[in-house]
Amino acid sequence: MSAAGAASAAGAVGVAVVAGALLVLALLDGAFSGFRSAHGRDGRVHLPRARLRSQLHGAAATAVVLGPVVLGASLDVVARPSALDAYVRAGIAMLTVYVPYAVVVLLAVGAYALLDWRHRFLATAVVLGPGTFLRPAVAIAGGVLAVRAAADGRVAVLAAASVVAVLVVEPLLDRRWRRRAPELALVGPATDGAHDVGAPLR
């Protein structure tokens, strides 16, 4: 393989890695948004099937709202191949903000999923609660860095649109779940055991 071919292949791999990482983070964020919308922030929630269903709904909603952004970026690259470098720069800038945030949140989610309800309360109070509060600021910060790194008008518009799309998912899911069922119907009372299920709180 020639040097030019090797460089082209390496560039394609880099684009795939950046795009794939952003997509995975967006879908994870949507899954967590779905969980929060369906179950609230109560550490006594322990309903595995309902939890999985709400996470799938959140990830699907994220995929839907990001679809136009992905389509727009793809069409732009087809029309302007030189814009691909700007998209990669924007994606890398986003990842420098989103990856550290995601690592912290995933560690807390692991604790939430594996430990008993008391430790789930602790994970919520120390990390997940503040992380949820900071989430819009983190998303916007990544978008701002992407706009600056891209130095391209169309890329900037689509980067901003991707941030808006991700941030509207949770409010949309909140409305959906409020229409379908009261939140307290999904929450069980605290017990001394690790498997905290029971009748709804009164």
FIKOLZA-1660 file (N, C-alpha, C; in steps of 0.1 Angstrom, whole numbers, plus 5000, padded with zeros to 4 digits):
% residues 202
   i   px   py   pz ch aa at
   1 5008 4988 5000  A  M  N
   1 5000 5000 5000  A  M CA
   1 5009 5012 5000  A  M  C
   2 5005 5022 4992  A  S  N
   2 5013 5034 4991  A  S CA
   2 5011 5043 5003  A  S  C
   3 5020 5053 5005  A  A  N
   3 5019 5062 5017  A  A CA
   3 5005 5069 5017  A  A  C
   4 5001 5073 5004  A  A  N
   4 4988 5081 5003  A  A CA
   4 4977 5072 5007  A  A  C
   5 4977 5059 5003  A  G  N
   5 4967 5050 5006  A  G CA
   5 4966 5047 5021  A  G  C
   6 4978 5045 5027  A  A  N
   6 4978 5043 5042  A  A CA
   6 4973 5055 5049  A  A  C
   7 4976 5067 5045  A  A  N
   7 4971 5079 5052  A  A CA
   7 4956 5080 5050  A  A  C
   8 4951 5076 5038  A  S  N
   8 4937 5077 5036  A  S CA
   8 4929 5067 5045  A  S  C
   9 4935 5055 5046  A  A  N
   9 4929 5044 5055  A  A CA
   9 4929 5048 5069  A  A  C
  10 4940 5054 5074  A  A  N
  10 4941 5059 5087  A  A CA
  10 4931 5070 5090  A  A  C
  11 4930 5079 5080  A  G  N
  11 4920 5089 5082  A  G CA
  11 4906 5084 5083  A  G  C
  12 4902 5074 5075  A  A  N
  12 4889 5068 5075  A  A CA
  12 4887 5061 5089  A  A  C
  13 4897 5055 5094  A  V  N
  13 4896 5048 5108  A  V CA
  13 4893 5059 5118  A  V  C
  14 4901 5070 5117  A  G  N
  14 4899 5081 5127  A  G CA
  14 4885 5087 5126  A  G  C
  15 4880 5089 5114  A  V  N
  15 4866 5094 5113  A  V CA
  15 4856 5084 5119  A  V  C
  16 4858 5071 5117  A  A  N
  16 4849 5061 5122  A  A CA
  16 4849 5061 5137  A  A  C
  17 4861 5062 5143  A  V  N
  17 4863 5062 5158  A  V CA
  17 4856 5074 5164  A  V  C
  18 4858 5085 5158  A  V  N
  18 4852 5098 5164  A  V CA
  18 4837 5097 5163  A  V  C
  19 4832 5094 5151  A  A  N
  19 4818 5093 5149  A  A CA
  19 4811 5082 5158  A  A  C
  20 4818 5071 5158  A  G  N
  20 4812 5060 5166  A  G CA
  20 4812 5063 5181  A  G  C
  21 4823 5069 5186  A  A  N
  21 4823 5073 5200  A  A CA
  21 4812 5083 5204  A  A  C
  22 4810 5093 5195  A  L  N
  22 4800 5103 5198  A  L CA
  22 4786 5096 5197  A  L  C
  23 4784 5087 5188  A  L  N
  23 4771 5080 5187  A  L CA
  23 4768 5072 5200  A  L  C
  24 4778 5064 5204  A  V  N
  24 4777 5056 5216  A  V CA
  24 4774 5065 5228  A  V  C
  25 4781 5076 5230  A  L  N
  25 4778 5085 5241  A  L CA
  25 4764 5091 5241  A  L  C
  26 4760 5094 5228  A  A  N
  26 4746 5100 5227  A  A CA
  26 4736 5090 5231  A  A  C
  27 4737 5077 5226  A  L  N
  27 4727 5067 5229  A  L CA
  27 4727 5064 5244  A  L  C
  28 4739 5063 5250  A  L  N
  28 4740 5061 5265  A  L CA
  28 4733 5072 5272  A  L  C
  29 4735 5085 5268  A  D  N
  29 4728 5096 5274  A  D CA
  29 4713 5095 5273  A  D  C
  30 4709 5091 5261  A  G  N
  30 4695 5089 5259  A  G CA
  30 4689 5078 5268  A  G  C
  31 4696 5067 5269  A  A  N
  31 4692 5056 5278  A  A CA
  31 4690 5061 5292  A  A  C
  32 4700 5068 5297  A  F  N
  32 4699 5073 5311  A  F CA
  32 4688 5083 5312  A  F  C
  33 4685 5091 5302  A  S  N
  33 4674 5101 5302  A  S CA
  33 4661 5093 5303  A  S  C
  34 4660 5082 5295  A  G  N
  34 4648 5074 5296  A  G CA
  34 4646 5068 5310  A  G  C
  35 4656 5064 5316  A  F  N
  35 4655 5058 5330  A  F CA
  35 4651 5069 5340  A  F  C
  36 4657 5081 5339  A  R  N
  36 4653 5091 5348  A  R CA
  36 4639 5096 5346  A  R  C
  37 4634 5096 5334  A  S  N
  37 4621 5101 5331  A  S CA
  37 4610 5091 5336  A  S  C
  38 4614 5078 5335  A  A  N
  38 4604 5067 5339  A  A CA
  38 4604 5065 5354  A  A  C
  39 4615 5067 5360  A  H  N
  39 4616 5062 5374  A  H CA
  39 4620 5073 5384  A  H  C
  40 4622 5085 5379  A  G  N
  40 4626 5096 5389  A  G CA
  40 4640 5094 5394  A  G  C
  41 4643 5099 5405  A  R  N
  41 4657 5099 5411  A  R CA
  41 4657 5091 5424  A  R  C
  42 4647 5083 5427  A  D  N
  42 4647 5076 5440  A  D CA
  42 4655 5063 5440  A  D  C
  43 4664 5062 5450  A  G  N
  43 4674 5051 5451  A  G CA
  43 4667 5038 5453  A  G  C
  44 4654 5038 5457  A  R  N
  44 4647 5025 5460  A  R CA
  44 4642 5018 5448  A  R  C
  45 4643 5025 5436  A  V  N
  45 4638 5019 5424  A  V CA
  45 4646 5006 5421  A  V  C
  46 4640 4995 5419  A  H  N
  46 4647 4983 5415  A  H CA
  46 4638 4974 5407  A  H  C
  47 4635 4978 5395  A  L  N
  47 4626 4971 5386  A  L CA
  47 4633 4968 5373  A  L  C
  48 4640 4957 5372  A  P  N
  48 4649 4955 5360  A  P CA
  48 4642 4956 5347  A  P  C
  49 4631 4950 5346  A  R  N
  49 4624 4950 5332  A  R CA
  49 4619 4964 5329  A  R  C
  50 4613 4970 5338  A  A  N
  50 4609 4984 5335  A  A CA
  50 4621 4993 5332  A  A  C
  51 4632 4991 5339  A  R  N
  51 4644 4999 5337  A  R CA
  51 4649 4997 5323  A  R  C
  52 4650 4985 5319  A  L  N
  52 4655 4982 5305  A  L CA
  52 4646 4988 5295  A  L  C
  53 4633 4987 5297  A  R  N
  53 4624 4992 5287  A  R CA
  53 4625 5007 5286  A  R  C
  54 4626 5014 5297  A  S  N
  54 4627 5029 5297  A  S CA
  54 4641 5033 5291  A  S  C
  55 4651 5025 5293  A  Q  N
  55 4664 5029 5287  A  Q CA
  55 4664 5027 5271  A  Q  C
  56 4657 5016 5267  A  L  N
  56 4656 5014 5252  A  L CA
  56 4648 5026 5246  A  L  C
  57 4637 5030 5253  A  H  N
  57 4629 5041 5248  A  H CA
  57 4638 5054 5247  A  H  C
  58 4646 5056 5257  A  G  N
  58 4654 5068 5257  A  G CA
  58 4665 5068 5246  A  G  C
  59 4671 5056 5244  A  A  N
  59 4681 5055 5233  A  A CA
  59 4674 5056 5219  A  A  C
  60 4662 5051 5218  A  A  N
  60 4655 5052 5205  A  A CA
  60 4651 5066 5202  A  A  C
  61 4647 5073 5213  A  A  N
  61 4643 5087 5211  A  A CA
  61 4655 5096 5207  A  A  C
  62 4666 5093 5212  A  T  N
  62 4679 5100 5209  A  T CA
  62 4682 5097 5194  A  T  C
  63 4681 5085 5190  A  A  N
  63 4685 5082 5176  A  A CA
  63 4675 5089 5167  A  A  C
  64 4663 5090 5170  A  V  N
  64 4653 5097 5162  A  V CA
  64 4656 5112 5160  A  V  C
  65 4659 5119 5172  A  V  N
  65 4661 5133 5171  A  V CA
  65 4675 5137 5165  A  V  C
  66 4684 5127 5166  A  L  N
  66 4697 5130 5160  A  L CA
  66 4698 5126 5145  A  L  C
  67 4688 5119 5140  A  G  N
  67 4688 5114 5127  A  G CA
  67 4689 5126 5116  A  G  C
  68 4681 5137 5118  A  P  N
  68 4683 5148 5108  A  P CA
  68 4697 5154 5109  A  P  C
  69 4703 5154 5121  A  V  N
  69 4717 5160 5122  A  V CA
  69 4727 5151 5114  A  V  C
  70 4726 5138 5117  A  V  N
  70 4735 5129 5110  A  V CA
  70 4733 5129 5095  A  V  C
  71 4720 5130 5090  A  L  N
  71 4717 5131 5076  A  L CA
  71 4723 5144 5070  A  L  C
  72 4721 5155 5077  A  G  N
  72 4726 5168 5073  A  G CA
  72 4742 5168 5071  A  G  C
  73 4748 5162 5081  A  A  N
  73 4763 5161 5081  A  A CA
  73 4768 5153 5070  A  A  C
  74 4761 5141 5067  A  S  N
  74 4765 5132 5057  A  S CA
  74 4763 5139 5043  A  S  C
  75 4752 5146 5041  A  L  N
  75 4750 5153 5028  A  L CA
  75 4760 5164 5026  A  L  C
  76 4764 5171 5037  A  D  N
  76 4773 5181 5036  A  D CA
  76 4787 5176 5032  A  D  C
  77 4791 5165 5038  A  V  N
  77 4804 5159 5034  A  V CA
  77 4804 5154 5020  A  V  C
  78 4792 5149 5015  A  V  N
  78 4792 5145 5001  A  V CA
  78 4793 5157 4992  A  V  C
  79 4787 5168 4996  A  A  N
  79 4788 5180 4988  A  A CA
  79 4801 5187 4989  A  A  C
  80 4807 5186 5001  A  R  N
  80 4820 5193 5004  A  R CA
  80 4829 5183 5011  A  R  C
  81 4836 5175 5003  A  P  N
  81 4845 5165 5010  A  P CA
  81 4855 5171 5019  A  P  C
  82 4859 5183 5016  A  S  N
  82 4869 5190 5024  A  S CA
  82 4864 5193 5038  A  S  C
  83 4851 5193 5040  A  A  N
  83 4845 5197 5053  A  A CA
  83 4847 5185 5063  A  A  C
  84 4851 5173 5058  A  L  N
  84 4852 5162 5067  A  L CA
  84 4862 5165 5078  A  L  C
  85 4873 5172 5075  A  D  N
  85 4883 5175 5085  A  D CA
  85 4877 5184 5096  A  D  C
  86 4868 5193 5092  A  A  N
  86 4862 5202 5102  A  A CA
  86 4853 5194 5111  A  A  C
  87 4846 5184 5105  A  Y  N
  87 4837 5176 5114  A  Y CA
  87 4845 5167 5124  A  Y  C
  88 4857 5162 5119  A  V  N
  88 4865 5155 5128  A  V CA
  88 4870 5163 5139  A  V  C
  89 4875 5175 5136  A  R  N
  89 4879 5185 5146  A  R CA
  89 4868 5188 5157  A  R  C
  90 4856 5190 5151  A  A  N
  90 4845 5193 5160  A  A CA
  90 4842 5181 5169  A  A  C
  91 4842 5169 5163  A  G  N
  91 4840 5157 5171  A  G CA
  91 4850 5154 5182  A  G  C
  92 4863 5156 5179  A  I  N
  92 4873 5154 5189  A  I CA
  92 4871 5165 5200  A  I  C
  93 4868 5177 5197  A  A  N
  93 4866 5187 5207  A  A CA
  93 4854 5183 5216  A  A  C
  94 4844 5178 5211  A  M  N
  94 4833 5173 5219  A  M CA
  94 4837 5162 5228  A  M  C
  95 4845 5152 5223  A  L  N
  95 4849 5141 5231  A  L CA
  95 4858 5145 5242  A  L  C
  96 4866 5155 5241  A  T  N
  96 4874 5159 5252  A  T CA
  96 4866 5164 5264  A  T  C
  97 4854 5168 5262  A  V  N
  97 4845 5172 5273  A  V CA
  97 4836 5160 5277  A  V  C
  98 4831 5153 5267  A  Y  N
  98 4821 5143 5271  A  Y CA
  98 4827 5130 5276  A  Y  C
  99 4838 5126 5272  A  V  N
  99 4844 5113 5277  A  V CA
  99 4847 5114 5292  A  V  C
 100 4854 5124 5297  A  P  N
 100 4856 5124 5312  A  P CA
 100 4843 5124 5320  A  P  C
 101 4833 5132 5315  A  Y  N
 101 4820 5132 5322  A  Y CA
 101 4813 5118 5321  A  Y  C
 102 4814 5112 5310  A  A  N
 102 4808 5099 5308  A  A CA
 102 4814 5088 5317  A  A  C
 103 4827 5089 5319  A  V  N
 103 4834 5079 5327  A  V CA
 103 4829 5080 5341  A  V  C
 104 4828 5092 5346  A  V  N
 104 4824 5094 5360  A  V CA
 104 4809 5089 5362  A  V  C
 105 4801 5093 5352  A  V  N
 105 4787 5089 5353  A  V CA
 105 4786 5074 5352  A  V  C
 106 4793 5067 5344  A  L  N
 106 4792 5053 5342  A  L CA
 106 4797 5045 5355  A  L  C
 107 4807 5051 5361  A  L  N
 107 4811 5044 5374  A  L CA
 107 4800 5045 5384  A  L  C
 108 4794 5057 5385  A  A  N
 108 4783 5059 5395  A  A CA
 108 4771 5050 5391  A  A  C
 109 4768 5049 5378  A  V  N
 109 4757 5040 5374  A  V CA
 109 4760 5025 5377  A  V  C
 110 4773 5021 5376  A  G  N
 110 4776 5008 5380  A  G CA
 110 4774 5006 5395  A  G  C
 111 4777 5015 5403  A  A  N
 111 4774 5014 5417  A  A CA
 111 4759 5014 5420  A  A  C
 112 4752 5022 5412  A  Y  N
 112 4737 5022 5414  A  Y CA
 112 4731 5009 5410  A  Y  C
 113 4736 5002 5400  A  A  N
 113 4730 4990 5395  A  A CA
 113 4734 4978 5404  A  A  C
 114 4746 4978 5410  A  L  N
 114 4751 4966 5417  A  L CA
 114 4749 4966 5432  A  L  C
 115 4748 4978 5438  A  L  N
 115 4747 4979 5452  A  L CA
 115 4733 4979 5458  A  L  C
 116 4731 4979 5471  A  D  N
 116 4718 4979 5477  A  D CA
 116 4713 4993 5476  A  D  C
 117 4700 4995 5481  A  W  N
 117 4693 5008 5479  A  W CA
 117 4700 5019 5487  A  W  C
 118 4706 5016 5498  A  R  N
 118 4713 5027 5505  A  R CA
 118 4725 5033 5497  A  R  C
 119 4733 5024 5491  A  H  N
 119 4744 5028 5483  A  H CA
 119 4739 5035 5470  A  H  C
 120 4727 5030 5465  A  R  N
 120 4722 5037 5454  A  R CA
 120 4718 5051 5457  A  R  C
 121 4713 5053 5469  A  F  N
 121 4710 5067 5473  A  F CA
 121 4723 5075 5473  A  F  C
 122 4734 5069 5478  A  L  N
 122 4747 5076 5479  A  L CA
 122 4752 5080 5465  A  L  C
 123 4751 5070 5456  A  A  N
 123 4756 5072 5442  A  A CA
 123 4747 5084 5436  A  A  C
 124 4734 5084 5439  A  T  N
 124 4726 5094 5433  A  T CA
 124 4729 5108 5439  A  T  C
 125 4731 5108 5452  A  A  N
 125 4733 5121 5459  A  A CA
 125 4747 5127 5456  A  A  C
 126 4757 5118 5454  A  V  N
 126 4771 5123 5453  A  V CA
 126 4775 5126 5438  A  V  C
 127 4770 5117 5429  A  V  N
 127 4774 5118 5415  A  V CA
 127 4762 5120 5406  A  V  C
 128 4753 5111 5406  A  L  N
 128 4742 5111 5396  A  L CA
 128 4733 5124 5396  A  L  C
 129 4730 5128 5409  A  G  N
 129 4722 5140 5410  A  G CA
 129 4729 5153 5405  A  G  C
 130 4742 5155 5410  A  P  N
 130 4749 5167 5405  A  P CA
 130 4753 5165 5390  A  P  C
 131 4755 5153 5386  A  G  N
 131 4758 5150 5371  A  G CA
 131 4746 5154 5363  A  G  C
 132 4734 5150 5367  A  T  N
 132 4722 5154 5360  A  T CA
 132 4720 5169 5359  A  T  C
 133 4723 5176 5370  A  F  N
 133 4722 5190 5371  A  F CA
 133 4732 5197 5361  A  F  C
 134 4744 5191 5360  A  L  N
 134 4755 5197 5352  A  L CA
 134 4754 5193 5337  A  L  C
 135 4745 5183 5335  A  R  N
 135 4745 5177 5321  A  R CA
 135 4742 5188 5310  A  R  C
 136 4733 5197 5311  A  P  N
 136 4731 5207 5301  A  P CA
 136 4744 5215 5299  A  P  C
 137 4750 5219 5310  A  A  N
 137 4762 5227 5309  A  A CA
 137 4773 5220 5302  A  A  C
 138 4775 5207 5305  A  V  N
 138 4785 5199 5298  A  V CA
 138 4782 5197 5283  A  V  C
 139 4769 5195 5280  A  A  N
 139 4766 5194 5266  A  A CA
 139 4769 5206 5258  A  A  C
 140 4765 5218 5264  A  I  N
 140 4767 5231 5258  A  I CA
 140 4782 5234 5256  A  I  C
 141 4790 5230 5267  A  A  N
 141 4804 5233 5266  A  A CA
 141 4811 5225 5255  A  A  C
 142 4807 5212 5253  A  G  N
 142 4812 5204 5242  A  G CA
 142 4808 5210 5229  A  G  C
 143 4796 5216 5228  A  G  N
 143 4792 5222 5215  A  G CA
 143 4799 5234 5212  A  G  C
 144 4802 5243 5223  A  V  N
 144 4810 5255 5221  A  V CA
 144 4824 5252 5216  A  V  C
 145 4830 5242 5222  A  L  N
 145 4844 5238 5218  A  L CA
 145 4844 5233 5204  A  L  C
 146 4833 5225 5200  A  A  N
 146 4832 5220 5187  A  A CA
 146 4831 5231 5176  A  A  C
 147 4823 5241 5179  A  V  N
 147 4821 5252 5170  A  V CA
 147 4835 5260 5168  A  V  C
 148 4842 5262 5179  A  R  N
 148 4855 5268 5178  A  R CA
 148 4865 5260 5170  A  R  C
 149 4865 5247 5173  A  A  N
 149 4875 5238 5166  A  A CA
 149 4872 5237 5152  A  A  C
 150 4859 5236 5148  A  A  N
 150 4856 5234 5134  A  A CA
 150 4859 5246 5125  A  A  C
 151 4856 5258 5130  A  A  N
 151 4859 5270 5122  A  A CA
 151 4852 5269 5108  A  A  C
 152 4840 5264 5108  A  D  N
 152 4832 5262 5096  A  D CA
 152 4817 5264 5100  A  D  C
 153 4811 5273 5092  A  G  N
 153 4797 5277 5095  A  G CA
 153 4787 5265 5095  A  G  C
 154 4787 5257 5085  A  R  N
 154 4778 5246 5085  A  R CA
 154 4780 5236 5096  A  R  C
 155 4793 5233 5098  A  V  N
 155 4796 5223 5109  A  V CA
 155 4792 5229 5122  A  V  C
 156 4794 5242 5124  A  A  N
 156 4790 5248 5137  A  A CA
 156 4775 5247 5139  A  A  C
 157 4767 5249 5128  A  V  N
 157 4752 5248 5129  A  V CA
 157 4748 5234 5133  A  V  C
 158 4754 5224 5126  A  L  N
 158 4750 5210 5129  A  L CA
 158 4755 5206 5143  A  L  C
 159 4767 5211 5147  A  A  N
 159 4771 5208 5161  A  A CA
 159 4762 5213 5171  A  A  C
 160 4757 5226 5169  A  A  N
 160 4748 5232 5178  A  A CA
 160 4734 5224 5178  A  A  C
 161 4730 5220 5166  A  A  N
 161 4718 5212 5165  A  A CA
 161 4719 5199 5172  A  A  C
 162 4730 5193 5172  A  S  N
 162 4732 5180 5179  A  S CA
 162 4731 5182 5194  A  S  C
 163 4736 5193 5199  A  V  N
 163 4735 5195 5213  A  V CA
 163 4720 5198 5217  A  V  C
 164 4713 5206 5209  A  V  N
 164 4699 5208 5212  A  V CA
 164 4691 5195 5211  A  V  C
 165 4694 5187 5201  A  A  N
 165 4687 5174 5199  A  A CA
 165 4688 5165 5212  A  A  C
 166 4700 5164 5217  A  V  N
 166 4703 5156 5228  A  V CA
 166 4695 5162 5241  A  V  C
 167 4695 5175 5242  A  L  N
 167 4690 5181 5254  A  L CA
 167 4674 5181 5254  A  L  C
 168 4668 5179 5242  A  V  N
 168 4653 5179 5242  A  V CA
 168 4648 5165 5245  A  V  C
 169 4656 5155 5245  A  V  N
 169 4652 5141 5247  A  V CA
 169 4645 5139 5260  A  V  C
 170 4651 5143 5271  A  E  N
 170 4646 5141 5284  A  E CA
 170 4633 5148 5287  A  E  C
 171 4631 5161 5283  A  P  N
 171 4618 5167 5285  A  P CA
 171 4607 5160 5277  A  P  C
 172 4610 5156 5265  A  L  N
 172 4600 5148 5257  A  L CA
 172 4596 5135 5264  A  L  C
 173 4606 5128 5269  A  L  N
 173 4603 5116 5276  A  L CA
 173 4596 5118 5289  A  L  C
 174 4599 5129 5296  A  D  N
 174 4592 5133 5308  A  D CA
 174 4577 5134 5305  A  D  C
 175 4573 5141 5295  A  R  N
 175 4559 5143 5291  A  R CA
 175 4553 5130 5288  A  R  C
 176 4560 5121 5281  A  R  N
 176 4555 5108 5277  A  R CA
 176 4551 5100 5289  A  R  C
 177 4561 5099 5299  A  W  N
 177 4558 5091 5310  A  W CA
 177 4548 5097 5319  A  W  C
 178 4547 5110 5320  A  R  N
 178 4536 5116 5329  A  R CA
 178 4522 5112 5323  A  R  C
 179 4521 5111 5310  A  R  N
 179 4508 5108 5304  A  R CA
 179 4505 5093 5306  A  R  C
 180 4515 5085 5306  A  R  N
 180 4513 5070 5307  A  R CA
 180 4510 5065 5321  A  R  C
 181 4518 5069 5331  A  A  N
 181 4516 5064 5344  A  A CA
 181 4522 5073 5355  A  A  C
 182 4515 5073 5367  A  P  N
 182 4521 5082 5377  A  P CA
 182 4535 5076 5382  A  P  C
 183 4544 5085 5385  A  E  N
 183 4557 5080 5389  A  E CA
 183 4557 5071 5401  A  E  C
 184 4548 5073 5411  A  L  N
 184 4548 5065 5423  A  L CA
 184 4544 5051 5420  A  L  C
 185 4538 5048 5409  A  A  N
 185 4534 5035 5406  A  A CA
 185 4546 5026 5403  A  A  C
 186 4557 5033 5400  A  L  N
 186 4569 5025 5397  A  L CA
 186 4579 5024 5408  A  L  C
 187 4576 5030 5420  A  V  N
 187 4586 5031 5430  A  V CA
 187 4582 5021 5442  A  V  C
 188 4591 5013 5446  A  G  N
 188 4588 5004 5457  A  G CA
 188 4594 5009 5470  A  G  C
 189 4590 5004 5481  A  P  N
 189 4594 5009 5494  A  P CA
 189 4608 5003 5498  A  P  C
 190 4615 5010 5507  A  A  N
 190 4628 5005 5511  A  A CA
 190 4627 4993 5519  A  A  C
 191 4636 4983 5518  A  T  N
 191 4637 4972 5526  A  T CA
 191 4651 4970 5531  A  T  C
 192 4654 4960 5539  A  D  N
 192 4667 4958 5544  A  D CA
 192 4676 4950 5535  A  D  C
 193 4669 4944 5524  A  G  N
 193 4677 4935 5515  A  G CA
 193 4682 4943 5503  A  G  C
 194 4689 4935 5495  A  A  N
 194 4695 4941 5483  A  A CA
 194 4686 4942 5472  A  A  C
 195 4675 4934 5473  A  H  N
 195 4665 4934 5462  A  H CA
 195 4652 4941 5467  A  H  C
 196 4652 4954 5463  A  D  N
 196 4642 4963 5468  A  D CA
 196 4630 4964 5459  A  D  C
 197 4620 4955 5461  A  V  N
 197 4608 4956 5453  A  V CA
 197 4596 4955 5463  A  V  C
 198 4585 4960 5459  A  G  N
 198 4574 4959 5468  A  G CA
 198 4562 4968 5462  A  G  C
 199 4553 4970 5471  A  A  N
 199 4541 4978 5467  A  A CA
 199 4545 4993 5465  A  A  C
 200 4537 5000 5458  A  P  N
 200 4540 5015 5456  A  P CA
 200 4540 5022 5470  A  P  C
 201 4548 5033 5470  A  L  N
 201 4548 5041 5482  A  L CA
 201 4534 5048 5484  A  L  C
 202 4530 5050 5496  A  R  N
 202 4517 5057 5499  A  R CA
 202 4520 5071 5504  A  R  C
% end
